Amino acid sequence: MNLYEFIKAELKYSTEAIANDPELSKQIQEHLIWLGFLLPPIDGNFGPISAQAFLEFQNAISQAISEVLPEKGFLGKHTASALLQSPTEKVPAKDLDLENDLASRIVKYMLQKGYQVATNPQEYNIIYLEGMDIDGKLNGNPAYYFNDIRLIIEFQKKKPVVVSCWEATTEPGYFYNYHPINLTGAARIAFGQYKAWKIGMWGKAEPHEALIQVDNVTVHKEFDKEMKRTNEHLEEGLFDIDQHWGYDLPDNDIAMGSVGSLVGRTRQGHHNFINILKQDRRYQQNPNYLFLTAIILGEELAQQFPATDSTSELLNQDSESVGYVNGLSKVKSTLVEAMSISVDSLDTEQQLQMVKKCLNMLIDKLD
């Protein structure tokens, strides 16, 4: 049955009844996606995620069409008509609390681009900002560095919040740029948003959970090995653009850590990344859920939605999983110099642990 037949029959369906009609389920999903309440795909499986989107549509459209309100939680003729006839501009916009913090500026950018933004609690948005440090500042985006950031944004009381952020890269390392697996060149994902990843196992030497590419994305092929995105070498398909860890490699050398994937630099940070995603209610309802990921050029974000001040924006986010290379030297020099401790020979993770120890000692003194 389709929506037109449903209206003519003057029926009233619960969401369970909708789920038992594949044709009706697909048509409702199609309209919910078009109106911005549901993320693709249209699969005819009208489960908890589709049911929640349906309820959100009713809550929103009842502000403009009061007849929908008595049908809340059910599909009646007024809700069916609203689904069929409501243009996107007639549906009241979601009331989001967007300011000028980094999370808000990212969301503004995504909405302007027409990207999908999950705004419910325990639904996580994955974003990579290319050429930006974890303090929210541009870094010139030199090749072969872990100079991008991987972020998770969640809406809490209508406001977007950076749940966690990590050092990352969106490009191939030096080795795979000059020795690509495919003779047409290393693949570098094109800026945009793709629904193409599900949680699975990655790697042979160090198998670990990662986001595995299972649907098409668009890439630039590095045929000329110049590390520049050019529209002459665009391809769409499956290229193993997975989201895995980068073996704790130094931040200034991707080396063999990426063939062109979306790579978080540290093992621990990546574990935290996956553990957060596994708390996403959509994944908990469907272990085969496909995650959306947006890849954004930091410079373009800064131009279109500039920050109003120069303060570091991410330093309070997930300090356990972020490497904190940027800004760490200042903290280290202040605390370590005062305590006459030399840590120049220690790696970044050891330095972080030393700084944490110093901070704890200072807190004890203040207490």
N, C-alpha and C positions, 0 to 999 in steps of 0.2 A: 504494500500500500504506500502511496506517496502522500504528501501533505495536502494536495488538492482533494484527493479522495477522502482523506481523513476529515477535512472540514465539511465536506458534503455529507458524510455519514454522521456528523455531530457526535463524535466519540470523546472519551476521556481516558487517557492512558497514563499509567504510572511509568516511571523510568524503567522499571523491570519489563513492562509490556512493550515499551519502545525497543528494548534490547532484543526482544523476541521477533522483531520485524526487521530483517536486514536492510530492506529497501528504504524503509522509513528512517532507520538509524543513519544510513549513509547520507540521506538528504538533509537531515537535521545537522549532522556533523559538517556537511558542506556549508550550510548557512552560518553555523557558529564559527567556523574558521574564517569565512569571508567577513563576518562582523567583528572579528578580533577576540572572540571569547575562548577559542580552542586552537591548539596547535595541530598542524598536519601530523599524520596522514588521515585520509578518509578511508577507514577500514571496515566499517559496519559493526565494530565491536563497541557497543554502547555500555561501557563499564563505568566505574566510579569517576574517572577523569572527565568523560563526556557528560555524565550526570551533573557533576559540579559546574561545568561550563554552562550547561542548560539552565541551572538554577541561577547562576550569575547573570545570564541574559535576562531571565525573567525579572530579577531584582532591578536591573538597569532600565529595561524597557517599560516597566510598570510606572516609572516616573512620567513617561510620556503617554502611555496607553493604560489607563487605570483598570480597564477590563481584564488585564492580564493578572492582576494581583490575586483575585480569588482562585486562580488556577495554579498558584505557586506550588511547585513540586509535582505537577501533573501537566501533561500535554492536552490542552483543550483547544477549541476552535479559535479563540482570541490569540493564544500563544502561537498557534500554527500560522495564523494570518500575519502576525507580527514577524515571524521568521521569514515568511515569503515576501513581505512588502516593505520591511524597514530598510531604508538605505543607511549606510554607515553613519552619515551625518545626523540621522534621526535618533540613533542610539546615544544616550548621554555618555560622554567620555568618562573613563574611570577617574575617580578623584584621587590623584597621586600627589604626594607631598615632595615636589622636586625643587631643590634649592640650587646651590652652586658648588657643592662638594663634588668630588670626583665621581662617585656612584651616580649622582643625579645628572651630571653632565654626560656620562656614558649613556644613561637611559634616554636623555633628550636626543642625543645623536642617533640612537637606535630607532626611536620613534620617528624621527625625521626621515630616516632611511627606509622606513616601512618594515623594520625587523620585528620579529615576534619577541615580546617581553613578558616573562612570567611574573605576575604580580601577587600571587597568593603565597602565604607563609609556607615554608618547607618545599618551595619550588625554586630551584637554583638556576641562575643564568650564568653561563660560562662565556668569558670574554678574554681575548688576547689583545693586548695593546702593544703594537710593534713600535720600537724606538722610544720606549718610556721606562724609566726606572721605578722602583717600588716606592719612591717618595713622590711620585706623580710628575716628575720633571722629564723633559725631553733630553735625549742623550746623543743625538746625531745619527743613531742607528748604524754604526760601523758593522761591516760584514764579519761573520764568524764569531760573534760575541753572544753570550746570554744577556742580551740587552733589551729584552721584551718582558712583559709581565703577564702572568696568567691570573685571572681573578674569578671569584665566585661572588655574585650579587644576589641578595635575597631582599624581598620587601617585608618590612616589619612595621606594622601600623601605617601602611600606605607610603612609607618612606624607603627608598632603596639604601641598602647597607652593604658595604664590602665585607663579606663574611671572612674571606681569607685572600691572600695574594702571595704569589711566588715568582721568583726569577724564572725566566723561560726563554725559549727561542721559537720563532715561526719559520726558520729557514734551514737549509742544509749546511753542514759544516764544510770546512775546506776540503777534506778528503773526498766526500761524496759529491761535491760540486765538480771536482776534477776527475773523479772516478765514479760516475753515476752508475747505478744498477741498470738503468735503461739507457741505451745508446742515444736516445733523443734528448737526453739531458736530465739533470735532477729536477724534481718537481717542487715548486714553491707555491703554497696555497694562495689563491687570489683573495683579496679583501672581500668580505661579505659575511653572510650567515648561512649555515648549512645544518640540516638535521640529518646527521650521517654517522653517529657513533653510538655504540653500546658497550657496556662493561664486559670485558673478557680478559683472557690471559695473553700477555705479550712477552716475546723474547725467549731465547733458548739458553744462553749462558746464565742469565739471572731472570727466570720467569717471574712476572709480577702482574697484578691486575692493572689494567689500563683501559682507555677508551679506544676501541677498535673501529676503524672506518669500515662501514658495511653498506654505505650508499654513496652516490656520486657527489664529488666536489669539483670545483674548477681550479686548475693550477696553471701557473706559468712555468714552462719548461726552460731551464737554464742552458739552452743550446749554446749560447755564446760565452757562458761561464762568467758573466759580468756582474752577477748578483743584482740584477735589475729586473723588475717586473715590466714586461713589454707585451702588448696585446697581440703581437705577431705570433707568439708561441703559446696561445691558450689552448688547453685541452680539458675535457670533462670526463670523469670516470672514477674508477677505483685505483688509487695510487699508494695504498698503505700509509696514508697520512694519519697515523695513529697518535694518540696522546699518551706518552709514556714518560719514564724518568730519564735523566741525563747523567747518571752514574757519578754524581757529585764532582763533575768536571769543573775546572776553574772557570770563573765567569768570563774570562777573556779568551777562551778557546773552546769552541764547540767540538773541535776535532772530529772523531767518528761517532759523536753522540747523537747525531741526527742525519737522516738521509733526506730530510725535508719535512719531517713530522712536526707536531706541536709538542714541544718537550719541556717539561719542568726540570730545572737543573738538579735538584737534590732528590735523593731517594725518600728521605723522611717527609719532605714537603709533598712529594707525589703521593705517598701513602695517605697523608692527611686529605689531599685533594679527592682521592677516590673514596675515602671513608665518608667525607661530607656528601658526595654525590649519592652514595648508597643510602643516605637518609632522606633523599628526595622522595616525596610521597608518591610521585608518578612511577619511580623505579620500584618502590616497595609494593605497589599494586601490580606492576608488570616488570619482571626482571629482564625482559627483552626490550625495555623502553629505549627509544632512540633519543639521544641527547642533542640539543641544539648547541652550536658554538658560533660566536661572532668573532671575526678577526678584523681589527680596526687599526688603521694607521694613526699612531699617537699624534703626529704632527697635524693631521686633518682634524682630529678631535679638538686639539688645542686652538686651532684657527677658528673653528666654528663655534666652540663653546669654551672660551678662555677662562682660566681660573682668575679669581679676583684678588688673590694674594699669593705669596710665595712660600707659604708654610707647607711642611711635609704633610701629606694627607693620609698615608697608609701606615705610618710607623706604629700605630696602635693595633694593627690588624695581624693576628696570628703570628706573634713573634717567635713561636716555637718552630713554625714551618718555613718562615721566610728567612733567607740567608742573611739579609741585612748587610750586604756588602756596602751599599750606599748609606752613609751616615755612621757606619760602624767605626770607621777610623777616628771620627771625632769623639765618639763615646769612649773608645779604647784609649785614645791619647789623654783624655781628661782624667779618667779613673786610674788607668794603669800608671801614667806618669806620676800621679800623686802618691801611688802606693809603691813606686820604685819596682814595678814588675815588668820584665821584658818579655813580650810575646811575639816579637817579629818573626820568630821561627815557627810559630804555630799556624795551622790552617784556619780557614774562616770559621768552621764549626767549633774548633777548639777556642778560638777567640771569643765567639759568642758565649760559650760556656763560662769562660773566664770573666767576661763582662757581667754575666748574670750572677756569678759568685761575688764579684765586687759590689754589685747593687745590693745583694742580700746582706753583705757585711755592713754597708752603709745604712741600710734599713735597721739592722740590729743596733747600730750605734745611736740612731735617732730615737729608737724606742727606749 
